[in-house]
Amino acid sequence: MEGNSKKLITFLLGHEGKDFDAILKDEIEGTAGFSFTSYIHKAKIHIQAGRITVSEPKTGKYFSLPLCGIKQICGETCGQYDIALTIKYNNDYGIFIQIFES
């Protein structure tokens, strides 16, 4: 498993049970690209072959992240209550994840 994949798994597992807000966007999101947001309350983390899933057991909402092709993980945390990171993939997609305590 790649080093970035291990970092991502460790980071997400360390915040299991908290609220996650994830935004998927591409490099041209501001002009012609796209973005999606997903809010997960009291997240459960599931590790499968090739991906990690963050789910909300009560509603069934989830988002999944591939564990291969991660170009870079950038810490965006600004303090104890502002925990965040951006995952950049080789295909130029990025995921911004912010974590909240509920």
C-alpha beads as a LAMMPS data file, in Angstrom:
LAMMPS data file: protein, C-alpha beads

102 atoms
101 bonds

1 atom types
1 bond types

-500.0 500.0 xlo xhi
-500.0 500.0 ylo yhi
-500.0 500.0 zlo zhi

Masses

1 110.0

Atoms # bond

1 1 1 0.000 0.000 0.000
2 1 1 1.242 3.483 -0.860
3 1 1 2.477 5.807 1.901
4 1 1 -0.250 8.367 1.163
5 1 1 -2.915 5.671 1.450
6 1 1 -1.652 4.696 4.897
7 1 1 -1.642 8.360 5.975
8 1 1 -5.239 8.779 4.785
9 1 1 -6.466 5.629 6.567
10 1 1 -4.729 6.608 9.817
11 1 1 -6.107 10.148 9.660
12 1 1 -9.716 9.118 8.985
13 1 1 -9.731 6.305 11.549
14 1 1 -8.462 8.782 14.139
15 1 1 -11.607 10.868 13.635
16 1 1 -14.207 8.095 13.480
17 1 1 -17.440 9.104 15.197
18 1 1 -17.085 12.780 14.307
19 1 1 -18.972 14.684 11.611
20 1 1 -17.385 14.855 8.145
21 1 1 -18.012 17.386 5.394
22 1 1 -16.436 16.363 2.085
23 1 1 -16.281 18.379 -1.134
24 1 1 -15.252 16.741 -4.420
25 1 1 -14.030 19.159 -7.059
26 1 1 -11.948 19.258 -10.190
27 1 1 -9.302 21.776 -11.228
28 1 1 -11.752 23.915 -13.248
29 1 1 -14.569 23.793 -10.685
30 1 1 -14.842 27.593 -10.513
31 1 1 -15.445 28.035 -14.251
32 1 1 -16.718 24.990 -16.093
33 1 1 -15.983 22.085 -13.762
34 1 1 -18.041 20.477 -11.053
35 1 1 -18.124 19.941 -7.322
36 1 1 -20.191 17.899 -4.893
37 1 1 -20.534 18.130 -1.139
38 1 1 -21.488 15.391 1.287
39 1 1 -22.128 15.795 5.012
40 1 1 -21.823 12.692 7.192
41 1 1 -22.992 12.791 10.832
42 1 1 -21.161 10.577 13.388
43 1 1 -19.134 8.808 10.723
44 1 1 -18.133 5.168 10.639
45 1 1 -14.985 4.321 8.684
46 1 1 -14.889 1.164 6.534
47 1 1 -11.724 -0.035 4.794
48 1 1 -12.209 -2.214 1.729
49 1 1 -9.843 -3.407 -0.967
50 1 1 -8.724 -0.293 -2.826
51 1 1 -10.985 2.230 -1.080
52 1 1 -12.106 3.716 2.215
53 1 1 -15.738 4.562 2.927
54 1 1 -17.050 7.147 5.378
55 1 1 -20.681 6.365 6.220
56 1 1 -23.558 7.529 8.378
57 1 1 -25.156 4.372 9.814
58 1 1 -28.520 5.960 10.655
59 1 1 -29.306 7.249 7.143
60 1 1 -27.067 5.152 4.903
61 1 1 -25.369 8.236 3.398
62 1 1 -21.719 7.723 2.516
63 1 1 -18.784 8.750 0.381
64 1 1 -15.917 6.538 -0.770
65 1 1 -12.355 7.487 -1.590
66 1 1 -9.966 5.452 -3.738
67 1 1 -6.744 4.500 -1.974
68 1 1 -4.685 4.292 -5.156
69 1 1 -3.557 7.186 -7.314
70 1 1 -3.176 9.670 -4.471
71 1 1 -0.763 12.349 -5.619
72 1 1 -0.653 14.413 -2.442
73 1 1 -2.302 14.932 0.942
74 1 1 -2.247 18.529 2.161
75 1 1 -3.024 19.359 5.763
76 1 1 -5.506 22.235 6.033
77 1 1 -5.964 22.159 9.817
78 1 1 -5.962 25.608 11.395
79 1 1 -6.636 24.723 15.026
80 1 1 -8.147 22.258 17.462
81 1 1 -11.672 22.767 16.099
82 1 1 -10.777 23.318 12.450
83 1 1 -9.504 19.915 11.285
84 1 1 -9.221 19.553 7.514
85 1 1 -7.190 18.108 4.659
86 1 1 -7.195 18.040 0.879
87 1 1 -6.496 14.836 -1.027
88 1 1 -5.213 15.356 -4.568
89 1 1 -5.336 12.494 -7.049
90 1 1 -3.250 11.817 -10.164
91 1 1 -6.338 12.454 -12.351
92 1 1 -6.488 16.104 -11.081
93 1 1 -9.533 15.587 -8.874
94 1 1 -9.387 16.771 -5.304
95 1 1 -11.337 16.078 -2.147
96 1 1 -11.492 18.643 0.658
97 1 1 -12.522 17.060 3.971
98 1 1 -13.403 19.033 7.073
99 1 1 -14.106 17.279 10.373
100 1 1 -16.330 18.557 13.177
101 1 1 -17.060 17.405 16.725
102 1 1 -20.764 17.097 17.443

Bonds

1 1 1 2
2 1 2 3
3 1 3 4
4 1 4 5
5 1 5 6
6 1 6 7
7 1 7 8
8 1 8 9
9 1 9 10
10 1 10 11
11 1 11 12
12 1 12 13
13 1 13 14
14 1 14 15
15 1 15 16
16 1 16 17
17 1 17 18
18 1 18 19
19 1 19 20
20 1 20 21
21 1 21 22
22 1 22 23
23 1 23 24
24 1 24 25
25 1 25 26
26 1 26 27
27 1 27 28
28 1 28 29
29 1 29 30
30 1 30 31
31 1 31 32
32 1 32 33
33 1 33 34
34 1 34 35
35 1 35 36
36 1 36 37
37 1 37 38
38 1 38 39
39 1 39 40
40 1 40 41
41 1 41 42
42 1 42 43
43 1 43 44
44 1 44 45
45 1 45 46
46 1 46 47
47 1 47 48
48 1 48 49
49 1 49 50
50 1 50 51
51 1 51 52
52 1 52 53
53 1 53 54
54 1 54 55
55 1 55 56
56 1 56 57
57 1 57 58
58 1 58 59
59 1 59 60
60 1 60 61
61 1 61 62
62 1 62 63
63 1 63 64
64 1 64 65
65 1 65 66
66 1 66 67
67 1 67 68
68 1 68 69
69 1 69 70
70 1 70 71
71 1 71 72
72 1 72 73
73 1 73 74
74 1 74 75
75 1 75 76
76 1 76 77
77 1 77 78
78 1 78 79
79 1 79 80
80 1 80 81
81 1 81 82
82 1 82 83
83 1 83 84
84 1 84 85
85 1 85 86
86 1 86 87
87 1 87 88
88 1 88 89
89 1 89 90
90 1 90 91
91 1 91 92
92 1 92 93
93 1 93 94
94 1 94 95
95 1 95 96
96 1 96 97
97 1 97 98
98 1 98 99
99 1 99 100
100 1 100 101
101 1 101 102
